[in-house]
Amino acid sequence: MSRSFNLILSSLPQNIFAALKPHLKQVTLAFGDVVAETGEPVRAVYFPFNGIISLVVEMQVGQMIETAMVGRDGVVNGTAALDSKVSFYKGIIQGAGTAATIDPDILRTLTSDFPPLQSLLIRHEQVLLAQAQQSAACNAGHTIEARMCRWLLRMRDLMQSDELKLTQEFLAQMLGVQRPSVSLTAGTLQRAGLITYRRGAIQLLDIERLQENSCECYETVKANYQLLLP
């Protein structure tokens, strides 16, 4: 298992990663799987390699809205190592791939033994909070087209691919809008030559123009992670 697949792991000093490595287990992330439930005990901490985990809020009406997207630059359920044994969000796989997992009790012990590890997890939680705040502002103040461009670019960065496997229904859930709105917006981007869409997949064609059409939230979230991992 190479720690270079996850930027949190790769940023750790060699001695800390050496203590962590025997407890890491590689797992497959399947689309739609749930890795955390709001209010439920945390059973594993995830360091994604090439998959993506969406942190979402579920409304009583059944609607799901994404607050943060975590991939190879982050960790999911990291607060379990900081004396919190209950998840504060639902985590659902939106991009299939692989990840390293560790038992939260073991990670909690290691954070006590290695303060730099604890500090890194705290900084990551701060970045997740900033991303959630940015998402709230984005949903309230930006157009669906700008938000969709931002979301597609962020997913592209984490998957490291211009072809994204996802359905319009799932995209609508993550953006917190109705599916017809996603269909109209995707059609507009396709006619403009920015993307092509076929059932279950979106191909990004013009990254520069997607960035031009995206809101500032894409660059803000990206900058926050660069501060975390210079």
Beta strands, then each sheet from edge to edge (+ up, - down):
strand 1: 25-29
strand 2: 34-36
strand 3: 45-48
strand 4: 52-58
strand 5: 64-70
strand 6: 90-95
strand 7: 97-102
strand 8: 163-165
strand 9: 195-198
strand 10: 201-204
sheet 1: 1+ 7- 3+
sheet 2: 2+ 6- 4+ 5-
sheet 3: 8+ 10- 9+
end
